[in-house]
């Protein structure tokens, strides 16, 4: 079960946003990543590159995504929920 | 939680577990972790279902990812352990979103999977209707909105996302 969200008061009308995320917070693989890594990653798909990038963020830390990464389930079993 | 949405739903209930959204990556992955302790007899039953075959497909895809990383020669400490690679694979495949913006193919989000921190804390519900939108905020910054296409009439209701269908419902700036 994820960190579910409930309507806390009033109602939400049709068409209204229920979640808003600034573009700057979205996690996607930068075009120039991984510039400094020595590896042949050409065989990896876009979504596999995102997997690697997430691991990179988790390991390197020190950026604005730390709180998010810290809130992710820590095991693959829990991640599927 | 709702019941497992697959052909084996009755068998699943008989063996005392439920799952959600088996017709999505999230549901299938979730199903895998619920199913893996089952007996061979139950597995044989599940083998006749498309959902179970998809679970096996995801297992194989995750293993293939690990092989690719190993073969790539990537020498970093954070991509060495199979458990870490599997965690990343499952996390991304159960939480990432992808949108297509044909009118603006140069948009940084076009056809690229991404994670939306906060938005993926919502549970998946196949029947819920949502629309993803890119809009300008008050400070002219671009924002991703997940807008409900159905009303939530009272407090206490759980708010859901629909991770699978949003490509066709995407609105860009």
gemmi code that builds the backbone of each chain (N, CA, C; Angstrom):
import gemmi

chains = {
    "A": [
        ("UNK", (0.851, -1.199, 0.000), (0.000, 0.000, 0.000), (0.885, 1.246, 0.000)),
        ("UNK", (0.575, 2.141, -0.870), (1.371, 3.359, -0.927), (0.895, 4.358, 0.120)),
        ("UNK", (1.568, 5.497, 0.131), (1.146, 6.552, 1.047), (-0.121, 7.170, 0.471)),
        ("UNK", (-1.218, 6.568, 0.766), (-2.464, 6.985, 0.131), (-2.858, 8.390, 0.561)),
        ("UNK", (-3.654, 9.026, -0.243), (-4.113, 10.376, 0.042), (-5.634, 10.399, 0.037)),
        ("UNK", (-6.183, 11.050, 1.024), (-7.623, 11.126, 1.150), (-8.091, 12.569, 1.039)),
        ("UNK", (-9.340, 12.723, 0.662), (-9.968, 14.044, 0.727), (-10.146, 14.373, 2.202)),
        ("UNK", (-9.542, 15.468, 2.634), (-9.573, 15.764, 4.068), (-10.754, 16.638, 4.470)),
        ("UNK", (-11.186, 17.492, 3.573), (-12.369, 18.299, 3.903), (-13.025, 18.752, 2.615)),
        ("UNK", (-14.272, 19.048, 2.711), (-15.007, 19.524, 1.546), (-15.105, 18.474, 0.465)),
        ("UNK", (-14.984, 18.908, -0.771), (-15.074, 17.999, -1.902), (-14.107, 18.437, -2.981)),
        ("UNK", (-13.820, 17.543, -3.901), (-13.000, 17.890, -5.058), (-13.881, 17.807, -6.286)),
        ("UNK", (-13.938, 18.902, -6.993), (-14.794, 18.958, -8.183), (-14.112, 18.290, -9.366)),
        ("UNK", (-14.908, 17.825, -10.273), (-14.402, 17.268, -11.527), (-13.551, 18.312, -12.251)),
        ("UNK", (-12.403, 17.892, -12.728), (-11.523, 18.788, -13.469), (-10.466, 19.459, -12.618)),
        ("UNK", (-10.599, 19.345, -11.299), (-9.631, 20.004, -10.423), (-8.375, 19.143, -10.254)),
        ("UNK", (-7.229, 19.780, -10.112), (-6.017, 18.994, -9.853), (-6.038, 18.371, -8.463)),
        ("UNK", (-5.615, 17.135, -8.385), (-5.492, 16.491, -7.072), (-4.027, 16.417, -6.649)),
        ("UNK", (-3.146, 16.482, -7.616), (-1.714, 16.540, -7.322), (-1.075, 17.519, -8.296)),
        ("UNK", (-0.192, 18.342, -7.779), (0.556, 19.271, -8.621), (2.039, 19.137, -8.287)),
        ("UNK", (2.826, 18.933, -9.308), (4.271, 18.781, -9.107), (4.992, 19.751, -10.036)),
        ("UNK", (5.839, 20.612, -9.499), (6.609, 21.498, -10.382), (7.477, 20.684, -11.333)),
        ("UNK", (7.556, 21.135, -12.558), (8.395, 20.454, -13.554), (9.810, 20.211, -13.043)),
        ("UNK", (10.313, 21.175, -12.302), (11.694, 21.088, -11.840), (11.911, 19.910, -10.906)),
        ("UNK", (10.833, 19.416, -10.317), (10.963, 18.298, -9.389), (10.847, 16.939, -10.078)),
        ("UNK", (10.367, 16.944, -11.315), (10.216, 15.670, -12.014), (11.592, 15.054, -12.241)),
        ("UNK", (11.665, 13.767, -12.063), (12.949, 13.074, -12.211), (12.980, 12.380, -13.559)),
        ("UNK", (13.818, 12.883, -14.439), (14.068, 12.193, -15.702), (15.552, 12.294, -16.011)),
        ("UNK", (16.010, 11.429, -16.872), (17.446, 11.344, -17.113), (17.899, 12.548, -17.929)),
        ("UNK", (18.836, 13.325, -17.405), (19.341, 14.469, -18.182), (19.974, 14.001, -19.481)),
        ("UNK", (19.886, 14.833, -20.505), (20.410, 14.446, -21.822), (21.901, 14.123, -21.770)),
        ("UNK", (22.625, 14.811, -20.898), (24.077, 14.620, -20.874), (24.518, 13.620, -19.802)),
        ("UNK", (23.595, 12.878, -19.250), (23.961, 11.895, -18.226), (24.076, 10.522, -18.879)),
        ("UNK", (25.033, 9.685, -18.541), (26.089, 9.897, -17.551), (27.371, 10.352, -18.238)),
        ("UNK", (27.688, 11.580, -18.121), (28.832, 12.143, -18.834), (30.159, 11.619, -18.286)),
        ("UNK", (30.178, 11.401, -16.974), (31.462, 11.064, -16.347), (31.616, 9.578, -16.057)),
        ("UNK", (30.623, 8.788, -16.425), (30.735, 7.359, -16.127), (31.341, 6.627, -17.315)),
        ("UNK", (32.242, 5.763, -17.018), (32.890, 5.002, -18.068), (32.175, 3.666, -18.216)),
        ("UNK", (31.283, 3.603, -19.173), (30.543, 2.367, -19.400), (29.836, 2.466, -20.736)),
        ("UNK", (29.523, 1.335, -21.295), (28.775, 1.300, -22.544), (27.305, 1.036, -22.219)),
        ("UNK", (26.547, 2.103, -22.123), (25.150, 1.994, -21.715), (24.198, 2.114, -22.893)),
        ("UNK", (24.709, 1.998, -24.092), (23.859, 2.205, -25.267), (22.771, 1.142, -25.401)),
        ("UNK", (23.002, -0.023, -24.816), (22.002, -1.082, -24.940), (20.832, -0.940, -23.997)),
        ("UNK", (20.908, 0.039, -23.115), (19.831, 0.199, -22.143), (18.722, 1.077, -22.721)),
        ("UNK", (17.495, 0.697, -22.416), (16.347, 1.484, -22.866), (16.219, 2.745, -22.014)),
        ("UNK", (15.311, 3.617, -22.407), (15.120, 4.854, -21.647), (14.687, 4.569, -20.221)),
        ("UNK", (13.800, 3.609, -20.073), (13.297, 3.344, -18.714), (14.370, 2.649, -17.878)),
        ("UNK", (15.228, 1.871, -18.515), (16.337, 1.260, -17.771), (17.354, 2.322, -17.362)),
        ("UNK", (17.533, 3.320, -18.212), (18.424, 4.420, -17.831), (17.853, 5.181, -16.637)),
        ("UNK", (16.529, 5.304, -16.607), (15.909, 5.970, -15.456), (16.146, 5.154, -14.182)),
        ("UNK", (16.129, 3.834, -14.307), (16.440, 2.982, -13.144), (17.846, 3.289, -12.628)),
        ("UNK", (18.787, 3.360, -13.543), (20.167, 3.664, -13.140), (20.266, 5.058, -12.527)),
        ("UNK", (19.546, 5.999, -13.144), (19.613, 7.379, -12.650), (19.038, 7.472, -11.232)),
        ("UNK", (17.982, 6.718, -10.983), (17.413, 6.706, -9.636), (18.415, 6.146, -8.625)),
        ("UNK", (19.098, 5.098, -9.018), (20.140, 4.550, -8.140), (21.236, 5.586, -7.892)),
        ("UNK", (21.582, 6.291, -8.957), (22.605, 7.335, -8.843), (22.150, 8.415, -7.850)),
        ("UNK", (20.902, 8.847, -7.976), (20.396, 9.871, -7.062), (20.418, 9.367, -5.626)),
        ("UNK", (20.007, 8.125, -5.452), (19.954, 7.577, -4.099), (21.342, 7.496, -3.492)),
        ("UNK", (22.316, 7.160, -4.311), (23.669, 6.964, -3.787), (24.405, 8.276, -3.565)),
        ("UNK", (24.200, 9.223, -4.466), (24.992, 10.446, -4.376), (24.371, 11.451, -3.416)),
        ("UNK", (23.062, 11.529, -3.393), (22.372, 12.384, -2.428), (22.735, 13.852, -2.553)),
        ("UNK", (22.314, 14.589, -1.546), (22.667, 15.993, -1.486), (21.915, 16.877, -2.461)),
        ("UNK", (20.773, 16.437, -2.902), (20.022, 17.295, -3.799), (18.560, 17.343, -3.367)),
        ("UNK", (17.773, 18.030, -4.163), (16.397, 18.302, -3.741), (15.521, 17.052, -3.738)),
        ("UNK", (16.002, 15.959, -4.322), (15.181, 14.746, -4.343), (15.434, 13.844, -3.149)),
        ("UNK", (16.347, 14.220, -2.293), (16.643, 13.373, -1.133), (15.398, 12.994, -0.325)),
        ("UNK", (14.529, 13.970, -0.002), (13.349, 13.593, 0.797), (12.462, 12.587, 0.075)),
        ("UNK", (12.351, 12.751, -1.235), (11.527, 11.816, -2.002), (12.149, 10.424, -2.000)),
        ("UNK", (13.412, 10.346, -2.310), (14.082, 9.046, -2.371), (14.028, 8.379, -1.000)),
        ("UNK", (14.150, 9.185, 0.047), (14.100, 8.621, 1.396), (12.730, 8.047, 1.717)),
        ("UNK", (11.699, 8.563, 1.055), (10.345, 8.071, 1.338), (9.976, 6.846, 0.512)),
        ("UNK", (10.771, 6.524, -0.475), (10.467, 5.343, -1.286), (10.665, 4.083, -0.457)),
        ("UNK", (9.899, 3.065, -0.745), (10.137, 1.788, -0.058), (11.579, 1.355, -0.270)),
        ("UNK", (12.132, 0.729, 0.734), (13.559, 0.409, 0.666), (13.835, -0.952, 0.045)),
        ("UNK", (12.823, -1.762, -0.124), (13.036, -3.072, -0.734), (12.176, -3.193, -1.980)),
        ("UNK", (12.604, -4.070, -2.874), (11.833, -4.273, -4.108), (10.447, -4.809, -3.786)),
        ("UNK", (10.342, -5.641, -2.777), (9.034, -6.194, -2.425), (8.049, -5.089, -2.110)),
        ("UNK", (8.487, -4.141, -1.284), (7.596, -3.060, -0.895), (7.352, -2.087, -2.033)),
        ("UNK", (8.332, -1.949, -2.921), (8.190, -0.991, -4.011), (7.047, -1.350, -4.931)),
        ("UNK", (6.756, -2.621, -5.017), (5.699, -3.042, -5.915), (4.325, -2.696, -5.379)),
        ("UNK", (4.256, -2.309, -4.128), (2.948, -2.055, -3.530), (2.524, -0.614, -3.683)),
    ],
    "B": [
        ("UNK", (-8.519, -2.444, -0.390), (-7.998, -3.095, -1.584), (-9.107, -3.844, -2.313)),
        ("UNK", (-9.058, -3.789, -3.612), (-10.020, -4.550, -4.380), (-9.497, -5.954, -4.614)),
        ("UNK", (-10.237, -6.704, -5.358), (-9.802, -8.072, -5.617), (-8.910, -8.118, -6.856)),
        ("UNK", (-8.184, -9.213, -6.984), (-7.268, -9.353, -8.109), (-8.049, -9.384, -9.410)),
        ("UNK", (-7.645, -8.563, -10.351), (-8.355, -8.493, -11.624), (-7.640, -9.378, -12.640)),
        ("UNK", (-7.857, -10.633, -12.565), (-7.293, -11.531, -13.561), (-8.185, -12.751, -13.636)),
        ("UNK", (-7.886, -13.609, -14.589), (-8.717, -14.786, -14.762), (-8.660, -15.715, -13.566)),
        ("UNK", (-7.621, -15.578, -12.789), (-7.459, -16.471, -11.642), (-8.029, -15.872, -10.365)),
        ("UNK", (-8.914, -14.895, -10.520), (-9.398, -14.187, -9.344), (-9.999, -15.132, -8.311)),
        ("UNK", (-10.785, -16.075, -8.766), (-11.421, -16.975, -7.806), (-10.385, -17.826, -7.076)),
        ("UNK", (-9.398, -18.299, -7.816), (-8.341, -19.075, -7.176), (-7.601, -18.212, -6.168)),
        ("UNK", (-7.363, -16.970, -6.561), (-6.635, -16.080, -5.658), (-7.395, -15.907, -4.359)),
        ("UNK", (-8.676, -15.710, -4.466), (-9.459, -15.522, -3.250), (-9.452, -16.803, -2.408)),
        ("UNK", (-9.533, -17.931, -3.083), (-9.521, -19.206, -2.351), (-8.264, -19.342, -1.516)),
        ("UNK", (-7.162, -18.841, -2.049), (-5.909, -19.019, -1.326), (-5.586, -17.831, -0.434)),
        ("UNK", (-6.569, -16.985, -0.250), (-6.495, -16.017, 0.824), (-5.682, -14.779, 0.570)),
        ("UNK", (-5.546, -14.361, -0.657), (-4.884, -13.077, -0.858), (-5.640, -12.267, -1.896)),
        ("UNK", (-5.436, -11.001, -1.800), (-6.048, -10.097, -2.764), (-4.963, -9.175, -3.284)),
        ("UNK", (-5.219, -8.587, -4.409), (-4.277, -7.650, -4.982), (-5.086, -6.606, -5.739)),
        ("UNK", (-4.415, -5.620, -6.249), (-5.114, -4.590, -6.999), (-4.478, -4.412, -8.357)),
        ("UNK", (-5.276, -4.009, -9.306), (-4.772, -3.517, -10.582), (-3.809, -4.461, -11.255)),
        ("UNK", (-4.208, -5.700, -11.388), (-3.310, -6.673, -12.003), (-3.126, -6.406, -13.493)),
        ("UNK", (-3.902, -5.499, -14.045), (-3.746, -5.209, -15.462), (-2.763, -4.064, -15.688)),
        ("UNK", (-2.027, -3.693, -14.687), (-1.012, -2.657, -14.828), (0.322, -3.200, -14.365)),
        ("UNK", (1.374, -2.484, -14.693), (2.690, -2.878, -14.185), (2.659, -3.004, -12.671)),
        ("UNK", (2.064, -2.003, -12.029), (2.036, -1.996, -10.570), (1.340, -3.237, -10.046)),
        ("UNK", (0.199, -3.524, -10.623), (-0.555, -4.660, -10.142), (0.140, -5.978, -10.400)),
        ("UNK", (0.731, -6.091, -11.555), (1.424, -7.330, -11.889), (2.612, -7.549, -10.975)),
        ("UNK", (3.365, -6.483, -10.748), (4.513, -6.602, -9.857), (4.063, -6.946, -8.454)),
        ("UNK", (2.978, -6.283, -8.055), (2.445, -6.568, -6.728), (2.016, -8.025, -6.655)),
        ("UNK", (1.390, -8.483, -7.711), (0.951, -9.861, -7.759), (2.111, -10.825, -7.632)),
        ("UNK", (3.211, -10.494, -8.255), (4.385, -11.363, -8.200), (4.820, -11.596, -6.766)),
        ("UNK", (4.869, -10.522, -5.998), (5.364, -10.675, -4.643), (4.366, -11.382, -3.747)),
        ("UNK", (3.103, -11.312, -4.115), (2.118, -12.059, -3.342), (2.160, -13.528, -3.722)),
        ("UNK", (2.368, -13.782, -5.023), (2.251, -15.150, -5.524), (3.456, -16.015, -5.241)),
        ("UNK", (4.595, -15.436, -5.019), (5.817, -16.226, -5.143), (5.978, -17.291, -4.076)),
        ("UNK", (5.182, -17.224, -3.021), (5.275, -18.252, -1.999), (4.232, -19.346, -2.176)),
        ("UNK", (3.575, -19.342, -3.318), (2.509, -20.310, -3.512), (3.058, -21.669, -3.916)),
        ("UNK", (2.216, -22.675, -3.763), (2.619, -24.027, -4.122), (2.661, -24.171, -5.639)),
        ("UNK", (3.314, -25.244, -6.085), (3.403, -25.480, -7.530), (2.025, -25.725, -8.124)),
        ("UNK", (1.124, -26.285, -7.331), (-0.235, -26.541, -7.836), (-0.934, -25.221, -8.164)),
        ("UNK", (-0.789, -24.270, -7.264), (-1.409, -22.966, -7.502), (-0.724, -22.270, -8.676)),
        ("UNK", (0.587, -22.393, -8.730), (1.321, -21.778, -9.836), (0.866, -22.366, -11.165)),
        ("UNK", (0.620, -23.680, -11.177), (0.157, -24.318, -12.406), (-1.178, -23.718, -12.862)),
        ("UNK", (-2.024, -23.432, -11.895), (-3.310, -22.797, -12.240), (-3.060, -21.391, -12.799)),
        ("UNK", (-2.188, -20.677, -12.105), (-1.924, -19.300, -12.526), (-1.234, -19.243, -13.889)),
        ("UNK", (-0.499, -20.296, -14.205), (0.218, -20.325, -15.481), (-0.717, -20.247, -16.674)),
        ("UNK", (-1.966, -20.540, -16.458), (-2.925, -20.486, -17.555), (-3.446, -19.066, -17.773)),
        ("UNK", (-3.031, -18.137, -16.952), (-3.578, -16.779, -17.055), (-2.570, -15.824, -17.693)),
        ("UNK", (-3.097, -14.836, -18.345), (-2.230, -13.850, -18.982), (-1.505, -13.009, -17.929)),
        ("UNK", (-2.172, -12.746, -16.814), (-1.542, -11.926, -15.775), (-0.289, -12.601, -15.227)),
        ("UNK", (-0.384, -13.923, -15.010), (0.774, -14.647, -14.484), (1.915, -14.638, -15.496)),
        ("UNK", (1.557, -14.782, -16.753), (2.612, -14.766, -17.779), (3.287, -13.398, -17.807)),
        ("UNK", (2.503, -12.363, -17.569), (3.099, -11.023, -17.532), (4.010, -10.870, -16.319)),
        ("UNK", (3.617, -11.494, -15.214), (4.491, -11.457, -14.029), (5.834, -12.079, -14.361)),
        ("UNK", (5.777, -13.230, -15.046), (7.025, -13.884, -15.424), (7.820, -13.018, -16.383)),
        ("UNK", (7.104, -12.344, -17.278), (7.790, -11.439, -18.211), (8.548, -10.359, -17.443)),
        ("UNK", (7.941, -9.806, -16.409), (8.602, -8.750, -15.646), (9.802, -9.285, -14.875)),
        ("UNK", (9.676, -10.511, -14.389), (10.840, -11.107, -13.720), (12.003, -11.207, -14.698)),
        ("UNK", (11.696, -11.681, -15.893), (12.745, -11.854, -16.894), (13.326, -10.501, -17.317)),
        ("UNK", (12.448, -9.500, -17.434), (12.915, -8.176, -17.844), (13.830, -7.568, -16.792)),
        ("UNK", (13.490, -7.771, -15.529), (14.336, -7.256, -14.454), (15.703, -7.951, -14.479)),
        ("UNK", (15.690, -9.257, -14.701), (16.957, -9.998, -14.772), (17.779, -9.537, -15.974)),
        ("UNK", (17.100, -9.265, -17.085), (17.807, -8.796, -18.284), (18.465, -7.442, -18.024)),
        ("UNK", (17.769, -6.591, -17.273), (18.336, -5.289, -16.915), (19.624, -5.471, -16.112)),
        ("UNK", (19.581, -6.380, -15.158), (20.774, -6.631, -14.346), (21.933, -7.124, -15.214)),
        ("UNK", (21.630, -7.987, -16.167), (22.676, -8.489, -17.071), (23.257, -7.350, -17.912)),
        ("UNK", (22.376, -6.492, -18.419), (22.856, -5.386, -19.261), (23.804, -4.478, -18.483)),
        ("UNK", (23.415, -4.177, -17.244), (24.264, -3.295, -16.435), (25.603, -3.963, -16.173)),
        ("UNK", (25.548, -5.240, -15.872), (26.800, -5.958, -15.606), (27.681, -5.978, -16.857)),
        ("UNK", (27.057, -6.217, -18.015), (27.821, -6.299, -19.259), (28.310, -4.933, -19.745)),
        ("UNK", (27.701, -3.876, -19.230), (28.081, -2.540, -19.695), (29.454, -2.119, -19.179)),
        ("UNK", (29.911, -2.791, -18.150), (31.197, -2.422, -17.576), (31.100, -1.242, -16.621)),
        ("UNK", (29.901, -0.921, -16.203), (29.715, 0.203, -15.279), (30.359, -0.121, -13.933)),
        ("UNK", (31.321, 0.664, -13.556), (32.072, 0.390, -12.333), (31.773, 1.457, -11.290)),
        ("UNK", (30.574, 1.412, -10.764), (30.220, 2.331, -9.682), (29.618, 1.507, -8.553)),
        ("UNK", (29.862, 1.946, -7.339), (29.445, 1.117, -6.200), (27.934, 1.003, -6.091)),
        ("UNK", (27.224, 2.013, -6.631), (25.773, 2.015, -6.426), (25.016, 1.159, -7.444)),
        ("UNK", (25.724, 0.560, -8.368), (25.041, -0.277, -9.364), (25.673, -1.654, -9.443)),
        ("UNK", (26.111, -2.168, -8.320), (26.762, -3.469, -8.319), (25.877, -4.575, -7.749)),
        ("UNK", (25.121, -4.235, -6.727), (24.365, -5.288, -6.050), (23.066, -5.588, -6.806)),
        ("UNK", (22.802, -6.859, -7.089), (21.558, -7.215, -7.776), (20.306, -6.712, -7.049)),
        ("UNK", (20.360, -6.706, -5.720), (19.177, -6.251, -4.980), (18.905, -4.770, -5.239)),
        ("UNK", (19.960, -3.980, -5.373), (19.775, -2.551, -5.669), (19.206, -2.362, -7.071)),
        ("UNK", (19.754, -3.111, -8.026), (19.265, -2.992, -9.399), (17.805, -3.423, -9.490)),
        ("UNK", (17.472, -4.470, -8.779), (16.088, -4.947, -8.792), (15.163, -3.929, -8.136)),
        ("UNK", (15.631, -3.339, -7.047), (14.834, -2.307, -6.373), (14.541, -1.161, -7.340)),
        ("UNK", (15.569, -0.719, -8.041), (15.377, 0.404, -8.961), (14.424, 0.017, -10.092)),
        ("UNK", (14.588, -1.167, -10.596), (13.743, -1.616, -11.708), (12.278, -1.646, -11.280)),
        ("UNK", (12.038, -2.241, -10.130), (10.658, -2.345, -9.655), (10.089, -0.968, -9.320)),
        ("UNK", (10.896, -0.148, -8.676), (10.418, 1.192, -8.307), (10.040, 1.991, -9.551)),
        ("UNK", (10.905, 1.986, -10.522), (10.640, 2.784, -11.722), (9.464, 2.209, -12.515)),
        ("UNK", (9.411, 0.895, -12.641), (8.333, 0.322, -13.444), (6.975, 0.409, -12.765)),
        ("UNK", (6.956, 0.581, -11.470), (5.666, 0.691, -10.802), (5.266, 2.140, -10.534)),
        ("UNK", (6.184, 3.088, -10.760), (5.871, 4.471, -10.411), (6.068, 5.470, -11.539)),
        ("UNK", (6.775, 5.092, -12.567), (7.104, 6.097, -13.582), (5.913, 6.369, -14.489)),
        ("UNK", (5.961, 7.501, -15.104), (4.933, 7.928, -16.047), (5.628, 8.294, -17.351)),
        ("UNK", (4.880, 8.272, -18.413), (5.441, 8.684, -19.701), (4.353, 9.382, -20.487)),
        ("UNK", (4.719, 10.459, -21.125), (3.745, 11.196, -21.926), (4.316, 11.433, -23.321)),
        ("UNK", (3.428, 11.581, -24.242), (3.814, 11.886, -25.618), (3.225, 13.242, -25.994)),
        ("UNK", (4.066, 14.081, -26.536), (3.626, 15.430, -26.893), (3.934, 15.625, -28.377)),
        ("UNK", (3.109, 15.076, -29.249), (3.420, 15.111, -30.680), (3.590, 16.523, -31.224)),
        ("UNK", (2.856, 17.468, -30.643), (2.957, 18.842, -31.161), (4.251, 19.527, -30.746)),
        ("UNK", (4.915, 18.931, -29.762), (6.171, 19.520, -29.292), (7.165, 18.403, -28.980)),
        ("UNK", (7.646, 17.722, -30.019), (8.520, 16.568, -29.771), (9.850, 16.917, -29.136)),
        ("UNK", (10.188, 18.202, -29.099), (11.433, 18.615, -28.443), (11.253, 18.864, -26.947)),
        ("UNK", (10.031, 18.733, -26.490), (9.782, 18.929, -25.062), (10.582, 17.898, -24.262)),
        ("UNK", (11.216, 18.312, -23.164), (12.068, 17.376, -22.410), (11.335, 16.159, -21.855)),
        ("UNK", (10.025, 16.237, -21.752), (9.293, 15.093, -21.223), (8.737, 14.187, -22.317)),
        ("UNK", (8.848, 14.604, -23.559), (8.247, 13.830, -24.646), (8.868, 12.435, -24.739)),
        ("UNK", (8.025, 11.421, -24.573), (8.425, 10.022, -24.766), (9.555, 9.583, -23.838)),
        ("UNK", (9.726, 10.309, -22.744), (10.757, 9.921, -21.779), (10.077, 9.561, -20.457)),
        ("UNK", (10.371, 8.397, -19.931), (9.783, 8.063, -18.634), (10.325, 8.986, -17.550)),
        ("UNK", (9.468, 9.314, -16.611), (9.910, 10.177, -15.505), (9.175, 9.783, -14.229)),
        ("UNK", (9.743, 10.184, -13.125), (9.099, 10.009, -11.825), (8.587, 11.361, -11.368)),
        ("UNK", (7.411, 11.379, -10.803), (6.818, 12.618, -10.302), (6.687, 12.502, -8.790)),
        ("UNK", (7.682, 13.004, -8.049), (7.650, 12.873, -6.588), (6.355, 13.430, -6.005)),
        ("UNK", (5.742, 12.653, -5.199), (4.478, 13.068, -4.586), (3.288, 12.512, -5.330)),
        ("UNK", (3.318, 12.635, -6.637), (2.189, 12.124, -7.421), (2.102, 10.605, -7.327)),
        ("UNK", (3.249, 9.966, -7.149), (3.223, 8.502, -7.109), (2.922, 7.965, -5.718)),
        ("UNK", (2.536, 8.831, -4.805), (2.073, 8.331, -3.523), (0.602, 7.927, -3.583)),
        ("UNK", (-0.026, 8.255, -4.688), (-1.416, 7.827, -4.855), (-1.451, 6.368, -5.292)),
        ("UNK", (-2.405, 5.643, -4.787), (-2.609, 4.283, -5.259), (-3.221, 4.286, -6.647)),
        ("UNK", (-3.048, 3.178, -7.334), (-3.588, 3.030, -8.679), (-5.007, 2.468, -8.613)),
        ("UNK", (-5.857, 3.014, -9.449), (-7.207, 2.468, -9.592), (-7.553, 2.493, -11.072)),
        ("UNK", (-7.717, 1.322, -11.675), (-7.928, 1.282, -13.125), (-9.179, 2.032, -13.579)),
        ("UNK", (-10.183, 2.079, -12.717), (-11.446, 2.668, -13.159), (-11.489, 4.183, -12.999)),
        ("UNK", (-10.533, 4.743, -12.300), (-10.601, 6.181, -12.040), (-10.203, 6.958, -13.295)),
        ("UNK", (-10.798, 8.106, -13.477), (-10.519, 8.904, -14.663), (-9.724, 10.143, -14.271)),
        ("UNK", (-8.541, 10.253, -14.840), (-7.694, 11.408, -14.565), (-7.159, 11.970, -15.868)),
        ("UNK", (-6.656, 13.150, -15.772), (-6.025, 13.777, -16.933), (-4.741, 14.433, -16.452)),
        ("UNK", (-3.663, 14.171, -17.141), (-2.405, 14.832, -16.800), (-2.286, 16.086, -17.634)),
        ("UNK", (-1.828, 17.139, -16.986), (-1.740, 18.417, -17.681), (-0.432, 19.105, -17.334)),
        ("UNK", (0.143, 19.767, -18.301), (1.271, 20.663, -18.044), (0.740, 22.080, -18.150)),
        ("UNK", (0.855, 22.822, -17.072), (0.325, 24.188, -17.064), (1.357, 25.127, -16.465)),
        ("UNK", (1.180, 26.372, -16.754), (2.008, 27.386, -16.116), (1.430, 27.720, -14.743)),
        ("UNK", (2.305, 27.816, -13.738), (1.868, 28.210, -12.419), (1.831, 29.723, -12.278)),
        ("UNK", (1.572, 30.188, -11.049), (1.443, 31.626, -10.813), (2.731, 32.373, -11.106)),
        ("UNK", (3.843, 31.703, -10.881), (5.137, 32.345, -11.139), (5.669, 32.000, -12.522)),
        ("UNK", (4.771, 31.542, -13.373), (5.114, 31.207, -14.753), (5.976, 29.964, -14.875)),
        ("UNK", (6.093, 29.206, -13.780), (6.843, 27.970, -13.861), (5.907, 26.866, -14.363)),
        ("UNK", (6.473, 25.884, -15.031), (5.671, 24.797, -15.571), (5.365, 23.792, -14.463)),
        ("UNK", (4.123, 23.321, -14.433), (3.692, 22.387, -13.393), (2.990, 21.196, -14.035)),
        ("UNK", (3.211, 20.040, -13.459), (2.455, 18.852, -13.850), (1.260, 18.719, -12.914)),
        ("UNK", (0.084, 18.694, -13.501), (-1.136, 18.492, -12.718), (-1.722, 17.126, -13.021)),
        ("UNK", (-2.174, 16.460, -11.999), (-3.033, 15.291, -12.207), (-4.424, 15.733, -11.799)),
        ("UNK", (-5.265, 15.900, -12.809), (-6.605, 16.431, -12.568), (-7.615, 15.290, -12.611)),
        ("UNK", (-8.506, 15.294, -11.655), (-9.528, 14.259, -11.634), (-10.617, 14.569, -12.656)),
        ("UNK", (-11.086, 13.558, -13.302), (-12.202, 13.728, -14.235), (-13.496, 13.199, -13.628)),
        ("UNK", (-13.453, 13.035, -12.331), (-14.681, 12.683, -11.617), (-14.617, 13.382, -10.269)),
        ("UNK", (-15.774, 13.705, -9.731), (-15.812, 14.439, -8.465), (-15.589, 13.485, -7.290)),
        ("UNK", (-14.950, 14.020, -6.264), (-14.889, 13.320, -4.981), (-15.813, 14.102, -4.049)),
        ("UNK", (-17.012, 13.608, -3.810), (-18.043, 14.447, -3.196), (-17.920, 14.673, -1.704)),
        ("UNK", (-17.060, 13.939, -1.024), (-17.024, 14.150, 0.426), (-15.640, 13.809, 0.985)),
        ("UNK", (-15.401, 14.319, 2.163), (-14.136, 14.049, 2.847), (-14.050, 12.571, 3.217)),
        ("UNK", (-12.832, 12.074, 3.279), (-12.612, 10.685, 3.671), (-12.419, 9.745, 2.514)),
        ("UNK", (-12.755, 10.185, 1.302), (-12.571, 9.324, 0.131), (-11.101, 9.280, -0.256)),
        ("UNK", (-10.647, 8.117, -0.685), (-9.271, 8.000, -1.151), (-9.169, 8.544, -2.571)),
        ("UNK", (-8.119, 9.288, -2.815), (-7.859, 9.843, -4.146), (-6.901, 8.905, -4.870)),
        ("UNK", (-7.245, 8.589, -6.100), (-6.433, 7.634, -6.869), (-5.810, 8.295, -8.087)),
        ("UNK", (-4.795, 7.610, -8.589), (-4.244, 7.949, -9.906), (-4.545, 6.784, -10.831)),
        ("UNK", (-4.449, 7.040, -12.125), (-4.573, 5.985, -13.125), (-3.281, 6.057, -13.916)),
        ("UNK", (-2.365, 5.165, -13.596), (-1.015, 5.276, -14.147), (-0.920, 4.838, -15.605)),
        ("UNK", (-1.914, 4.105, -16.070), (-1.749, 3.453, -17.364), (-2.368, 4.202, -18.537)),
        ("UNK", (-3.357, 5.015, -18.297), (-4.160, 5.493, -19.416), (-3.870, 6.939, -19.789)),
        ("UNK", (-2.982, 7.543, -19.052), (-2.890, 8.993, -19.126), (-2.273, 9.518, -20.411)),
        ("UNK", (-1.652, 8.656, -21.179), (-1.028, 9.145, -22.402), (-2.043, 9.846, -23.301)),
        ("UNK", (-3.196, 9.246, -23.418), (-4.197, 9.825, -24.308), (-4.913, 11.010, -23.674)),
        ("UNK", (-4.700, 11.192, -22.398), (-5.406, 12.274, -21.705), (-4.478, 13.442, -21.399)),
        ("UNK", (-3.286, 13.405, -21.961), (-2.304, 14.406, -21.597), (-2.569, 15.728, -22.314)),
        ("UNK", (-2.490, 16.798, -21.578), (-2.624, 18.136, -22.159), (-1.351, 18.901, -21.885)),
        ("UNK", (-0.770, 19.437, -22.927), (0.445, 20.216, -22.712), (0.126, 21.704, -22.771)),
        ("UNK", (1.140, 22.479, -22.507), (0.963, 23.931, -22.445), (0.438, 24.487, -23.755)),
    ],
}
model = gemmi.Model(1)
for chain_id, residues in chains.items():
    chain = gemmi.Chain(chain_id)
    for i, (resn, *xyz) in enumerate(residues, 1):
        res = gemmi.Residue()
        res.name, res.seqid = resn, gemmi.SeqId(i, " ")
        for name, pos in zip(("N", "CA", "C"), xyz):
            atom = gemmi.Atom()
            atom.name, atom.element = name, gemmi.Element(name[0])
            atom.pos, atom.b_iso = gemmi.Position(*pos), 0.0
            res.add_atom(atom)
        chain.add_residue(res)
    model.add_chain(chain)
structure = gemmi.Structure()
structure.add_model(model)
structure.setup_entities()
